Amino acid sequence: MAPWGERLAGVRGVLLDISGVLYDSGAGGGTAIAGSVEAVARLKGSRLKVRFCTNESQKSRAELVGQLRRLGFDISEGEVTAPAPAACQILKERGLRPYLLIHDGVRSEFDQIDTSNPNCVVIADAGESFSYQNMNNAFQVLMELENPVLISLGKGRYYKETSGLMLDVGPYMKALEYACGIKAEVVGKPSPEFFKSALQAIGVEAHQAVMIGDDIVGDVGGAQRCGMRALQVRTGKFRYLSDSCSPGSVASPDAEELTGANMHVLFY
């Protein structure tokens, strides 16, 4: 296996996932993954351009950044590409008024959006708000529209908190797709547009960038389809039997060389 310097030759920018890579969310603000604070500092002190690329949809960017800073990370709101602001831009451009099936923690991102007389549904990781009543309300809005629009902030299957694995927005999105006979528009990873916006923010081309994440579909697969290289960390939601056996995966050395932490990765 070639050393890191050779394998990452030509890389000018790094996109970093947050949940499962930098920290595990949970009670009390979550916990930083061992070595991740130092890894971010090392990356930001290098020649590489760094962008944080997350599907977090239970917190506003301001809340997420505040939480990470309290854990010791050097990060600012302007360095984070997240799905809620991107969705708001789409809503404004297309004159859409959403029924919001979202977590209260991210609702502030939609303060400037007209939600009267909804003509679409925006779904995110709503947590406890994924009640039957709320899901049925979203279903009814979509079924009453001639051209139903369902916008999903990411489509992850699950993620890891300090208390264990948690269902993400994907299963609920799929339920509405099935019930309504429609296809959701995904804003967030693995959407190519989402990755492109993150790359544009740091001014690098896809072939000059590497994505580091714990999700083989949203992070690794999405990045590859955009022409990037990708690293999958063996922290967060990583599951050895389901992820490491994916077609084309190649085991790589300990990620200690990159992060200063004893995390393992796969290089694709």
C-alpha positions in Angstrom: 0.0 0.0 0.0 1.4 3.4 -1.1 2.1 6.0 1.7 -0.5 8.7 2.3 1.5 11.3 0.4 1.4 9.2 -2.8 -2.2 8.1 -2.4 -3.4 11.7 -1.9 -1.2 13.2 -4.6 -2.8 16.2 -6.2 -5.4 16.7 -3.5 -5.9 20.4 -2.6 -9.1 20.2 -0.6 -10.7 18.0 2.0 -14.5 17.6 2.7 -15.1 16.4 6.2 -18.3 14.8 7.4 -19.1 15.7 11.0 -21.3 13.2 12.8 -19.5 9.9 13.2 -16.2 11.4 12.0 -15.6 14.3 14.3 -18.0 13.4 17.1 -20.9 11.3 18.2 -23.9 13.3 19.1 -26.0 12.6 22.2 -26.9 13.7 25.6 -24.9 16.6 27.0 -23.7 17.7 23.6 -22.1 14.4 22.5 -18.4 13.4 22.6 -15.5 14.1 20.3 -14.1 11.0 18.6 -10.5 10.3 19.9 -8.0 12.3 17.9 -10.5 14.2 15.8 -9.9 17.7 17.4 -6.2 17.3 16.6 -6.9 16.0 13.1 -8.9 19.1 12.2 -6.3 21.3 13.6 -3.6 19.5 11.6 -5.6 19.7 8.4 -6.4 23.4 8.8 -2.7 24.1 9.5 -1.7 22.4 6.3 -1.7 23.5 2.7 -5.1 21.9 2.2 -8.4 23.7 2.0 -11.0 22.3 4.4 -14.8 22.3 4.3 -17.2 20.6 6.7 -20.0 18.8 4.7 -22.8 17.5 6.8 -26.4 16.2 6.6 -27.1 17.3 10.1 -30.8 18.3 10.2 -31.7 18.3 13.9 -29.6 21.4 14.6 -29.1 24.8 13.0 -25.6 25.5 11.7 -25.1 28.0 14.6 -26.1 25.4 17.2 -24.0 22.7 15.6 -20.9 24.9 15.4 -21.4 26.1 18.9 -21.5 22.5 20.1 -18.4 21.5 18.2 -16.5 24.5 19.5 -17.3 23.5 23.0 -15.8 20.2 22.3 -12.6 21.9 21.2 -12.9 22.1 17.4 -11.7 25.1 15.4 -14.7 25.6 13.2 -16.9 28.5 12.1 -20.5 28.6 10.7 -19.2 29.9 7.4 -17.1 26.7 6.9 -20.1 24.4 7.0 -22.2 23.1 4.1 -25.5 21.9 5.5 -28.8 20.9 3.8 -31.2 23.3 5.6 -29.8 26.5 4.1 -29.6 24.8 0.7 -33.2 23.8 0.9 -34.3 27.3 1.9 -32.6 28.6 -1.2 -34.5 26.1 -3.4 -37.8 27.0 -1.7 -37.3 30.7 -2.4 -36.2 30.2 -6.0 -39.2 28.0 -6.8 -41.8 29.8 -4.8 -42.5 26.7 -2.6 -44.3 26.9 0.7 -43.5 23.8 2.7 -45.2 21.7 5.3 -42.2 21.2 7.6 -41.7 17.7 9.0 -38.5 18.6 10.8 -36.9 18.7 14.2 -37.5 21.8 16.4 -33.8 22.3 16.6 -33.5 23.2 12.9 -36.7 25.2 12.6 -35.0 28.5 13.0 -33.3 27.9 9.6 -36.7 28.2 8.0 -37.8 31.4 9.8 -37.8 33.4 6.5 -39.8 30.8 4.6 -43.6 31.2 4.0 -45.3 28.0 5.3 -48.9 29.1 4.7 -51.1 26.9 2.4 -48.3 24.4 1.8 -47.5 23.3 -1.8 -44.7 20.9 -0.9 -43.3 18.9 2.0 -39.8 19.2 3.5 -38.7 16.3 5.6 -35.6 16.0 7.8 -34.4 14.0 10.7 -37.4 15.0 12.9 -36.6 12.6 15.8 -39.6 12.3 18.2 -41.6 14.5 15.8 -41.9 11.5 13.5 -45.3 10.7 14.9 -48.1 9.0 13.0 -50.0 12.3 13.0 -47.2 14.3 11.5 -46.4 11.7 8.9 -50.0 11.5 7.9 -50.2 15.3 7.7 -47.3 15.3 5.3 -48.9 12.4 3.3 -52.2 14.4 3.1 -50.5 17.5 1.8 -48.7 15.6 -0.9 -51.8 13.6 -2.0 -53.8 16.8 -2.4 -51.2 18.4 -4.8 -51.4 18.0 -8.6 -47.6 17.9 -8.8 -46.4 16.8 -5.3 -43.0 17.9 -4.3 -41.1 16.1 -1.4 -37.8 17.6 -0.4 -35.6 15.5 1.9 -32.7 16.8 3.8 -30.4 13.8 3.1 -31.6 10.2 2.9 -29.4 8.4 5.5 -30.6 5.1 6.9 -29.2 5.6 10.4 -26.5 7.3 12.4 -24.7 6.8 15.6 -25.2 8.6 18.9 -23.5 8.0 22.2 -26.5 5.9 23.2 -26.4 3.7 20.0 -27.7 3.7 16.4 -30.6 5.9 15.5 -33.0 5.9 12.6 -32.3 8.8 10.2 -34.6 10.5 7.7 -34.2 8.0 4.9 -36.7 5.3 6.1 -39.4 8.0 6.7 -38.7 9.6 3.3 -39.1 6.2 1.7 -42.4 5.7 3.5 -43.8 8.9 1.9 -42.4 8.0 -1.5 -44.1 4.6 -1.4 -47.4 5.9 0.0 -47.6 8.8 -2.5 -46.0 7.1 -5.5 -43.4 9.9 -5.9 -39.7 10.4 -5.8 -38.1 12.8 -3.3 -35.7 15.5 -4.2 -32.7 15.0 -1.9 -30.9 18.1 -0.7 -27.7 17.0 1.0 -25.4 14.0 0.6 -25.2 12.1 -1.7 -26.7 14.7 -4.1 -24.1 15.8 -6.6 -25.3 19.4 -6.4 -24.6 19.4 -2.6 -21.0 18.2 -3.1 -20.5 20.7 -5.9 -21.6 23.6 -3.7 -19.1 22.5 -1.0 -16.3 22.3 -3.6 -17.2 25.7 -5.0 -17.0 27.2 -1.5 -13.3 26.2 -1.2 -12.5 26.7 -4.9 -11.3 23.2 -5.9 -12.2 20.8 -8.6 -13.7 17.3 -7.8 -10.5 15.5 -8.9 -8.5 17.7 -6.5 -10.6 16.8 -3.4 -11.1 13.9 -1.0 -14.2 13.3 1.1 -13.8 11.7 4.5 -16.9 10.2 6.1 -18.5 7.2 7.8 -21.3 6.6 5.4 -20.4 4.3 2.5 -23.5 5.5 0.5 -23.9 9.2 1.4 -20.2 10.1 1.8 -18.1 7.6 -0.2 -20.5 6.8 -3.0 -21.7 10.3 -3.4 -18.2 11.7 -3.6 -17.1 9.0 -6.1 -20.0 9.9 -8.4 -18.8 13.5 -8.4 -15.2 12.4 -9.3 -13.7 12.8 -5.9 -11.6 10.4 -3.9 -13.1 9.2 -0.7 -12.0 7.7 2.7 -14.4 5.9 5.0 -13.5 6.0 8.6 -14.3 3.0 10.8 -16.0 5.1 13.4 -19.6 6.4 13.7 -22.1 4.3 11.7 -19.4 2.2 10.1 -20.3 -1.5 10.1 -17.5 -3.9 9.1 -19.6 -6.7 7.7 -21.9 -4.5 5.6 -19.5 -1.7 4.6 -16.1 -3.3 4.2 -17.5 -6.0 1.8 -18.8 -3.4 -0.6 -17.7 -3.8 -4.2 -14.4 -2.1 -5.0 -13.4 -1.6 -1.3 -9.8 -1.9 -0.5 -8.5 -2.1 3.1 -6.0 0.6 4.0 -3.5 1.2 6.8 -4.4 2.7 10.2 -5.7 6.2 9.8 -3.3 7.3 12.6 -1.0 8.6 9.8 -3.6 11.1 8.8 -5.5 12.0 12.0 -3.2 11.2 14.9 -6.0 8.9 16.2 -6.4 5.1 16.2 -9.2 5.1 13.6 -9.2 2.8 10.6 -10.2 3.8 7.1 -11.0 2.4 3.7 -9.6 4.1 0.6 -11.7 4.0 -2.6 
